[in-house]
Amino acid sequence: MIRITELRLPLEHSADALPAAIAQRLGVTLDEVLAFTIFKRGYDARKRDAIVLVYTVDVTIAAEAAVLARFSTDQHINPSPDTRYQPVTHAPENLEQRPVIVGFGPCGIMAGLLLAQMGFRPLILERGKKVRERTKDTWGLWRKSELNPESNVQFGEGGAGTFSDGKLYSQIKDPKHYGRKVLTEFVKAGAPEEILYLSKPHIGTFRLVKMVENIRHQIEQLGGEIRFQQQVTDLVIEAGQVRGLVLASGEQIRTDHVVMALGHSARDTFTMLHQRGVFMEAKPFSLGFRIEHPQRLIDQARFGKHAGNEKLGAADYKLVHHANNGRAVYSFCMCPGGQVVAATSEIGRVVTNGMSQYSRAERNANAGIVVGVTPEDFPGGPLAGLEFQRQWESRAYELGGCNYHAPGQLVGDFIKGQASTQLGTVEPSYQPGVQLTDLATSLPDYAIGAIREALPAFERQIKGFSLYDAVLTGVETRTSSPLRMTRGQDLQSVNVKGLYPAGEGAGYAGGILSAGVDGIKVAEVVATAMVAASR
């Protein structure tokens, strides 16, 4: 097959326009186009009055070799790559141990699924509850201000991504097409097939719940075992080699291969691993607020007369501003037509995040507006970033009234430096509630100053962004892991053999897709190592 990229057509093109454009692009007749499939479809809205759809298509024609030769110097016409996944190995019959995976978020899910498909019968330990039980506990915080520290937005089946926009795209380099494997498995488990071809696919929270359950059942049918409410409290290390795990119940599990697929909020587990001497280092992350606008304002600013078009959906945005104090301010995890959610996992702290359903039909758009911080901002070793996050989460809890309400402020008041006393036209979506205040003391001074400067600057990119009545809700601190459990080229910990740090908590992913890809990479290495050890 031949792959054509950057094939551009008007937003409202007819059904026969695409095959005609393919034939014209290849310089063949329409009859010579035997078949085609859409590999990717996106849009270019830089000129909002002339929005175009941008296709990547795989085409079957009779004279493929001749056409490829004719376009040998054209970067947009090439042989279609084979994106089908091929297992690297299969479990031997004399397998004496099972690999153990700690964490059942996107990374642990894909590592577990892949190892199960290769016959290794993985044991997966998840500290939280099954996804539907976990959902009830999460609603307990949102509706009743009742936090379960072991079952919430951060902990439980599916990981933090379960309560998010469900974005399924990433900017990682993926030469082996592992991302395609992730998306294919998601579709098999019930995700909409469009995630295979949309340039910015998403799935939404409710659909993620059923999909995660289906993958769990598949792992179990293949011989894997998933145990919930099983927190790992210790690591058994002998002569620099992992030999097992200890659970909170006191049970010890023997294994020489542990995939540590933690989320970025497993702070107690990070501390335990540090105490056991596992090498880790502090890394940069970001903190800031959630901002909410009417979704219709963002749609109009981005799409103009095409706002509301079904092919475009609810508009998103991606913004960056370099402040005069040297800090970068940027939008993070933008959730069209969604809501701001309470995402803490620790008593006495407030954390925000964004979430959308598949429809993206809620009244508000929200996004993190965050400022980058580095270990120089929180000196003190590998765990210093955790305490830095806690400091500002505790402050947010105080400003919100010590009842898990979040502190909030109108954008106009924030820019002026005055406390907000009443809401305007934008109703904040955060539950259990928002306490209006002055956010000036909710983050470091350099972050407050940089965000104050950035909001009017973003107005120049999106008309209405600095709307006086838009609402800032604090604080967003868990944008990524504040540490990295450093691993070598063999994907093992640099100082503990048999320990495979993986995914977002380990500092090697950021989002559902990249975490799933990292899970595949680590699963392949674990499988190969176990086969070699069995010989």
C-alpha positions, 0 to 999 in steps of 0.5 A: 500500500501507499501512504499519502500524508497532508491530503487537504480538503474543505471542511464540508467536502462531499463523500466522493471528494476524497477518492478523487483527491487521492487519484489526483494526488497520485496522478492515476485515474479513479478506477486505478484506486482499488481501495483506501483507508483513512489512517488519520484525520485532523483539521487545520483551523489556523484560518478559522474562516477557511478550516480544512480537513487534513487526511493521512490515507493508505491506498491500494493501487495496481501499479504501486511500484511505478507510482512510488518510483515516480514520487520517490522524492515526495515526502508525503507519498511513501510505502505504508508502514506495517503497524501490526504488533508482533510479540517478541517472545512467548512464555516457556512451559517451564516458567517457575515465577510470574512477573508482578506488576504494581499498579493498574493504571494505563501503564500497568494495564498494557504491561499486564495485557501484553505479558498475558498475551505472551503467556506469562500469567502476570500477577497485578497488585492494585492498591485501590478498588475496582473501577465501579467501586472506586467511582462511588468513593470518588463521588463521595468526595465530590458530593459529600466532602468525604475522602477515601485516601485509598480509593479516589481520582488517583488510586484504583483500577484504571489510574488517574486517567479514568477521571480525565478527558481520556485523551489518547494522543501523544508527542512521543517518538514511536517508531515501533508503532506501540501507540497503535497497539494501545489504541487497537486493544482499546477498540477491542475492549469497547472504545469507539473505532474513531480513536484509530483515525482521529488526530486528537482522539479521546474517549471520556470517563464513562466509556473508559470505565467499561473499557478498563473492565473489559481489559481486566477480564481479558487478562484474567481469561489469559491466566493473569491475576489482578488483586485489588486493595493490595498495597505494596509496603516493602521491597525485598532486595538481596545483593542488588537484585529484587527478590520479592514484595511485601504487602500491607497484610504482611504477605510476601510474594517471591519474584525476580521481576517487578514492574513498578507502574505507579501513578504520580501520586503514590507518595508513600510508595516513592518514600518506601522505595527511596528508603530501600535505596532505589535510585531516584532523582528530582525532576521538573514538573508544573503547578498552577490553576484550572481556568474555566470559560464558557465552551461557546466562547472557545468554539467561537474564538477557534472556529468562527462561523464553523463553531458547532460543526460535528466534524470539529467537535468542541474546540480545544486550545494549546497556549504558551507564554514566556514571562518576563521573570523567565518562567514558562506558562502554558495550558495543560490537559485542556478539557473541552465541554468538561468539568474541574474535579477534586483530585486529592488523595491525601487528607487535608489537601486540595488538588484540581484536575480536569475531566470530560465525558465522551460527548464533551457537552458540558457548558464550560471549557477548562484547562490547567494554566501552569508554570514550570518548576525545577529542582532548583525551586525545591532543593532537598533531594529526590523527595523534595518535590513531593513536599513542595506539592504538599505545601501548596495543596495544604494551602489550597485546603486552608484557603478553601475553608478546610472542607475540600472546597477549592479556592477560586477567583475571577480572572479579572480580579486575579489580574487586578490583585483583588479578592473576589466576592461574588461570581459573574457569568461563569459558574465553576464546575468544581465539586464539592464547591468553590470558595471565592478568595484571593489566590495571591498566596496559593502559589509561589510569588513567581508563579502568581506573577507569571500567570498574571502576565500570561492571561492578558497575553493569551487574550491575543491568541484567543479572544475572550480568554481574559474574560473578567468573569472566567474562573480560576480554581486552585490548585493544580499540582500533579501535572506529572511526577516530581521525580524519576526512578532512573533506569538504564538502557535495559529499562531496569533500575540503575541499581536494583536488577529485576526492578522495572520502573515504568509509566507516569509515576516513574517519570517516563510518561505523561498521559494515557497513551504514552503510559500505555506505550511505556508499559508495552516497552517494559513488558517486552523487556521483562518477557525477554529476560524471563525467557533467558533466565529459564534456559 
